[in-house]
């Protein structure tokens, strides 16, 4: 302090800065001082060393080699603190020291140096990269319906977790082996972006993306997306023209389709004028409304099982039924005599292609109320058949009734025993019954004898009688059973006794 302070032995000074110091000595209590030795103090050189790291960036869990190289020929004492999460956390000596870290982040490495009472510190930092813990998500699954070009696989969720480093992507794929399994995963060359657009495929293929933080070597994987390659079935529109209105119609729309995979049929749009029930194999039942005749249509789809790939088609049903019914067994026109039995209407039937038909018959006669019109006229029988759709057909039989037989002149005989006898000839006798009246009324039923007296038809014939009474009888001619049963007009003589 410039000689201001005096003190007894021993003399001890510390923390003196560098400089030239002079020591003076005097007797205790004296005033005279003499110069002693001069002491020159220099500033000491602090110990120093270079910290050497095997890498300044590494992955969590990897070994970092840390060591120190002292400056010059010094040999300071060294102690280390390797930072948070280090193992070991501290060490002594220059090293090399093998250190690992259990957590990512920027780590501070501190080296403490001591040499000849002088101390100093050196420090450096290194980056411990912690890899991703979640590879993120990608999207999405896709059914390739009749196409071989998938859409771009996009980022649905970013990778997460970890710290530091640079992000590296790599895409992988595998293909269906056709037997329910998959080939091994393989890297896709050049596919190292966050998204990926696949090229054309001809087999069902799965994709995934792996990611890591460099320099970490382990990959973390995303979810898997499947691009389902699905050839579409060949589905054609259907047309049916054998349906009948008013009746349930059955068909199978799969009959004209081609599918290489398992498919399921289903109804898309219901029919307008009826109800369609469709089975998964393409069979269907169509029930039309009760009054519909026309063209019907509905839409169905064919879906490949296990996919969303569907093809739609349309089914047309012709319910118009333009075919007319057919009348069967309509009798031919007929001419009869007024005194013959009037034929009953025969059984006429109607055939209809769709089975639903109504048949009616009406009769109309031109018979008058007096004179000749009572016995000479025409009767028309008209049959009409109408089907479900209004198609109709008609046919008729015209029966002409005529009076061509002249009156008979009878002679009535009274026999000696009081019995009476009448004889006559009836003309225009045919195979139809004719009524012959007696000119008198017998008291009892007479015996009638007959004989054919003409030959207008070559077929063998005999006269037949029935309903003989006291006033009349019925007469006709009959051919053999092997003949056609229709005989020309003959004349028959008769005697009633």
WOKAPE-V65984 format. One record per residue. N is the residue number from 0. RES is the residue in one letter. OMEGA is omega in radians with two decimals (999 if undefined). Layout:
<<N & RES & OMEGA> <N & RES & OMEGA>>
//
This chain:
<<0 & X & 3.09> <1 & X & 3.12> <2 & X & -3.13> <3 & X & -3.04> <4 & X & 3.08> <5 & X & 3.13> <6 & X & -3.09> <7 & X & 3.07> <8 & X & -0.25> <9 & X & -3.10> <10 & X & 3.10> <11 & X & 3.10> <12 & X & 3.11> <13 & X & 3.09> <14 & X & 3.11> <15 & X & 3.04> <16 & X & 3.13> <17 & X & 3.12> <18 & X & 3.12> <19 & X & -3.10> <20 & X & 3.05> <21 & X & -3.14> <22 & X & 3.05> <23 & X & -3.08> <24 & X & 3.04> <25 & X & 3.04> <26 & X & 3.13> <27 & X & 3.14> <28 & X & -3.13> <29 & X & 3.13> <30 & X & -3.07> <31 & X & -3.12> <32 & X & 3.08> <33 & X & 3.13> <34 & X & 3.08> <35 & X & -3.10> <36 & X & 3.02> <37 & X & -3.12> <38 & X & 3.10> <39 & X & 3.14> <40 & X & 3.05> <41 & X & 3.03> <42 & X & -3.12> <43 & X & 3.05> <44 & X & -3.11> <45 & X & 3.11> <46 & X & -3.10> <47 & X & 3.11> <48 & X & 3.05> <49 & X & 3.08> <50 & X & -3.11> <51 & X & 3.10> <52 & X & 3.06> <53 & X & 3.05> <54 & X & 3.08> <55 & X & 3.10> <56 & X & 3.11> <57 & X & -3.07> <58 & X & 3.09> <59 & X & 3.14> <60 & X & 3.11> <61 & X & -3.10> <62 & X & 3.04> <63 & X & 3.11> <64 & X & -3.09> <65 & X & 3.10> <66 & X & -3.12> <67 & X & 3.10> <68 & X & -3.09> <69 & X & 3.07> <70 & X & 3.10> <71 & X & -3.13> <72 & X & -3.12> <73 & X & 3.12> <74 & X & -3.09> <75 & X & 3.01> <76 & X & -3.07> <77 & X & 3.01> <78 & X & -3.00> <79 & X & 2.88> <80 & X & -2.99> <81 & X & 3.06> <82 & X & -3.05> <83 & X & 3.05> <84 & X & -3.10> <85 & X & 3.03> <86 & X & 0.00> <87 & X & -3.11> <88 & X & -3.12> <89 & X & 3.09> <90 & X & 3.08> <91 & X & 3.13> <92 & X & -3.08> <93 & X & -3.11> <94 & X & 0.18> <95 & X & 3.11> <96 & X & 3.08> <97 & X & -3.02> <98 & X & 3.01> <99 & X & -3.13> <100 & X & -3.10> <101 & X & 3.10> <102 & X & 3.14> <103 & X & 3.11> <104 & X & 3.09> <105 & X & -3.04> <106 & X & 3.11> <107 & X & 3.10> <108 & X & -3.08> <109 & X & 3.09> <110 & X & 3.09> <111 & X & -3.08> <112 & X & 3.07> <113 & X & 3.13> <114 & X & 3.12> <115 & X & 3.11> <116 & X & 3.11> <117 & X & -3.14> <118 & X & 3.03> <119 & X & 3.12> <120 & X & 3.02> <121 & X & 3.09> <122 & X & 3.06> <123 & X & -3.14> <124 & X & 3.03> <125 & X & -3.11> <126 & X & 3.06> <127 & X & -3.09> <128 & X & 3.06> <129 & X & -3.02> <130 & X & 3.08> <131 & X & 3.04> <132 & X & 3.13> <133 & X & -3.10> <134 & X & -3.11> <135 & X & -3.12> <136 & X & -3.13> <137 & X & -3.13> <138 & X & 0.05> <139 & X & 3.08> <140 & X & -3.09> <141 & X & 3.01> <142 & X & 3.14> <143 & X & -3.03> <144 & X & 3.10> <145 & X & 3.09> <146 & X & -3.11> <147 & X & -3.08> <148 & X & 3.13> <149 & X & 3.03> <150 & X & 3.12> <151 & X & 3.06> <152 & X & -3.00> <153 & X & 3.08> <154 & X & 3.08> <155 & X & 3.11> <156 & X & -3.09> <157 & X & 2.99> <158 & X & -3.09> <159 & X & 3.13> <160 & X & 3.09> <161 & X & -3.09> <162 & X & 2.95> <163 & X & 3.13> <164 & X & 3.08> <165 & X & -3.06> <166 & X & 3.10> <167 & X & 3.12> <168 & X & 2.98> <169 & X & 3.14> <170 & X & 3.10> <171 & X & 3.07> <172 & X & 2.97> <173 & X & -3.03> <174 & X & 3.06> <175 & X & 3.14> <176 & X & 3.11> <177 & X & -3.12> <178 & X & -3.14> <179 & X & -3.14> <180 & X & -3.08> <181 & X & 3.01> <182 & X & 3.13> <183 & X & 3.07> <184 & X & 3.09> <185 & X & 3.11> <186 & X & 3.06> <187 & X & -3.08> <188 & X & 3.08> <189 & X & -3.12> <190 & X & -3.07> <191 & X & 3.04> <192 & X & -3.14> <193 & X & 3.09> <194 & X & -3.12> <195 & X & 3.06> <196 & X & -3.11> <197 & X & 3.00> <198 & X & -3.13> <199 & X & 3.13> <200 & X & 3.07> <201 & X & 3.09> <202 & X & 3.13> <203 & X & -3.01> <204 & X & 3.05> <205 & X & -3.12> <206 & X & 2.98> <207 & X & -3.13> <208 & X & 3.04> <209 & X & -3.04> <210 & X & 3.06> <211 & X & 3.03> <212 & X & 3.06> <213 & X & 0.23> <214 & X & 3.14> <215 & X & -3.07> <216 & X & -3.09> <217 & X & 3.13> <218 & X & 3.01> <219 & X & -2.94> <220 & X & 3.01> <221 & X & 2.97> <222 & X & -3.14> <223 & X & 3.01> <224 & X & -3.09> <225 & X & 3.01> <226 & X & -3.01> <227 & X & 3.13> <228 & X & -3.02> <229 & X & 3.00> <230 & X & -3.12> <231 & X & 3.04> <232 & X & 3.07> <233 & X & -3.04> <234 & X & -3.13> <235 & X & 3.04> <236 & X & -3.08> <237 & X & 3.12> <238 & X & -3.14> <239 & X & 3.12> <240 & X & 3.13> <241 & X & -3.13> <242 & X & 3.12> <243 & X & 3.12> <244 & X & 3.13> <245 & X & -3.10> <246 & X & 3.06> <247 & X & -3.14> <248 & X & 3.11> <249 & X & 3.06> <250 & X & 3.09> <251 & X & -3.09> <252 & X & 3.13> <253 & X & -3.04> <254 & X & -3.10> <255 & X & 3.14> <256 & X & 3.11> <257 & X & 3.14> <258 & X & 3.11> <259 & X & -3.14> <260 & X & 3.10> <261 & X & -3.09> <262 & X & 3.11> <263 & X & 3.12> <264 & X & 3.08> <265 & X & -3.10> <266 & X & 3.11> <267 & X & -3.13> <268 & X & -3.10> <269 & X & 3.08> <270 & X & -3.07> <271 & X & -3.00> <272 & X & 3.13> <273 & X & -3.09> <274 & X & 3.11> <275 & X & 3.00> <276 & X & -3.03> <277 & X & 3.07> <278 & X & -3.12> <279 & X & -3.13> <280 & X & 3.09> <281 & X & 3.09> <282 & X & 3.14> <283 & X & 3.03> <284 & X & 3.13> <285 & X & 3.10> <286 & X & -3.09> <287 & X & 2.98> <288 & X & -2.96> <289 & X & -3.04> <290 & X & -3.03> <291 & X & 2.98> <292 & X & -3.12> <293 & X & -3.14> <294 & X & -3.14> <295 & X & 3.12> <296 & X & 2.99> <297 & X & -3.10> <298 & X & 3.09> <299 & X & 3.12> <300 & X & 3.09> <301 & X & -3.08> <302 & X & 3.06> <303 & X & -3.08> <304 & X & 3.09> <305 & X & -3.14> <306 & X & 3.03> <307 & X & -3.08> <308 & X & -3.12> <309 & X & 3.06> <310 & X & -3.14> <311 & X & 3.07> <312 & X & -3.09> <313 & X & 3.12> <314 & X & -3.14> <315 & X & 3.12> <316 & X & -3.13> <317 & X & 3.11> <318 & X & -3.06> <319 & X & -3.14> <320 & X & 3.14> <321 & X & -3.09> <322 & X & 3.14> <323 & X & 3.00> <324 & X & 3.12> <325 & X & 3.07> <326 & X & -3.12> <327 & X & 3.07> <328 & X & 3.03> <329 & X & -3.07> <330 & X & 3.10> <331 & X & 3.06> <332 & X & -2.99> <333 & X & 3.04> <334 & X & -3.12> <335 & X & 3.07> <336 & X & -3.05> <337 & X & -3.13> <338 & X & 3.10> <339 & X & 3.10> <340 & X & -3.11> <341 & X & -3.06> <342 & X & 3.05> <343 & X & 3.11> <344 & X & -3.13> <345 & X & 3.08> <346 & X & 3.10> <347 & X & 3.14> <348 & X & 3.11> <349 & X & 3.06> <350 & X & -3.11> <351 & X & -3.11> <352 & X & 3.14> <353 & X & 2.90> <354 & X & -3.11> <355 & X & -3.06> <356 & X & 3.03> <357 & X & -3.08> <358 & X & 3.12> <359 & X & 3.11> <360 & X & 3.07> <361 & X & 3.11> <362 & X & 3.10> <363 & X & -3.08> <364 & X & 3.11> <365 & X & -3.09> <366 & X & -3.14> <367 & X & -3.09> <368 & X & 3.12> <369 & X & 3.03> <370 & X & -3.03> <371 & X & -3.09> <372 & X & 3.07> <373 & X & -2.98> <374 & X & 3.08> <375 & X & -3.08> <376 & X & 3.08> <377 & X & 3.03> <378 & X & -3.12> <379 & X & 3.04> <380 & X & -3.06> <381 & X & 3.09> <382 & X & 3.13> <383 & X & 3.07> <384 & X & -3.13> <385 & X & 3.13> <386 & X & -3.02> <387 & X & -3.08> <388 & X & 3.08> <389 & X & 3.05> <390 & X & -3.06> <391 & X & 3.05> <392 & X & 3.14> <393 & X & 3.08> <394 & X & -3.05> <395 & X & 2.99> <396 & X & 3.11> <397 & X & 3.10> <398 & X & 3.13> <399 & X & 3.11> <400 & X & -3.10> <401 & X & 3.13> <402 & X & -3.09> <403 & X & -3.07> <404 & X & 3.14> <405 & X & 3.10> <406 & X & 3.09> <407 & X & 2.98> <408 & X & -3.08> <409 & X & 2.97> <410 & X & -3.10> <411 & X & -3.13> <412 & X & 3.01> <413 & X & -3.06> <414 & X & -3.11> <415 & X & -3.12> <416 & X & 3.11> <417 & X & 3.12> <418 & X & -3.10> <419 & X & -3.10> <420 & X & 3.11> <421 & X & 3.12> <422 & X & 3.14> <423 & X & 3.07> <424 & X & 3.10> <425 & X & 3.12> <426 & X & 3.06> <427 & X & 3.09> <428 & X & -3.12> <429 & X & 3.14> <430 & X & 3.06> <431 & X & -3.11> <432 & X & 3.12> <433 & X & 3.14> <434 & X & 3.13> <435 & X & -3.13> <436 & X & 3.06> <437 & X & 3.08> <438 & X & 3.09> <439 & X & 3.06> <440 & X & 3.10> <441 & X & 3.12> <442 & X & 3.06> <443 & X & -3.14> <444 & X & -3.09> <445 & X & 2.97> <446 & X & -3.09> <447 & X & 3.09> <448 & X & -3.08> <449 & X & 3.12> <450 & X & 3.09> <451 & X & -3.05> <452 & X & 3.08> <453 & X & 3.11> <454 & X & -3.14> <455 & X & -3.14> <456 & X & -3.03> <457 & X & -3.11> <458 & X & 3.09> <459 & X & -3.03> <460 & X & 3.06> <461 & X & 3.08> <462 & X & 3.09> <463 & X & 3.13> <464 & X & 2.99> <465 & X & 3.05> <466 & X & 3.08> <467 & X & 3.12> <468 & X & -3.13> <469 & X & -3.09> <470 & X & -3.06> <471 & X & 3.00> <472 & X & 3.11> <473 & X & -2.98> <474 & X & 2.98> <475 & X & 3.07> <476 & X & -3.09> <477 & X & 3.08> <478 & X & 3.06> <479 & X & -3.07> <480 & X & -3.11> <481 & X & -3.12> <482 & X & -3.07> <483 & X & 3.08> <484 & X & 3.12> <485 & X & -3.03> <486 & X & 3.10> <487 & X & -3.10> <488 & X & 3.12> <489 & X & 3.04> <490 & X & -3.09> <491 & X & 3.06> <492 & X & -3.11> <493 & X & 3.07> <494 & X & 3.09> <495 & X & -3.11> <496 & X & 999>>
//
